[in-house]
Amino acid sequence: MRTLVIKIESVLRRFWSGLRQWCGDSAYETYVAYANRRQVANRLSPRDFYVEQLNGKYSRPNRCC
């Protein structure tokens, strides 16, 4: 019974992690992990990262309208 609970928890954790990556909720955490691996000296704060993401998203031409 205990192993079943552990397997279910593992599947739910992987599902939750995948869902967060898919919707972009873990973007800052991914950026921090990347910055740590590359030893980036001046890492962006969460607020600055969010602003950079918004600028990147809305600075491109939009085909709508």
Buried (B, 14 or more C-beta within 10 A) or exposed (E): EEEEEEEEEEEEEEEEEEEBEEEEEBBBEEBBEEBEEEEEEEEBEEEEBEEEBEEEEEEEEEEEE
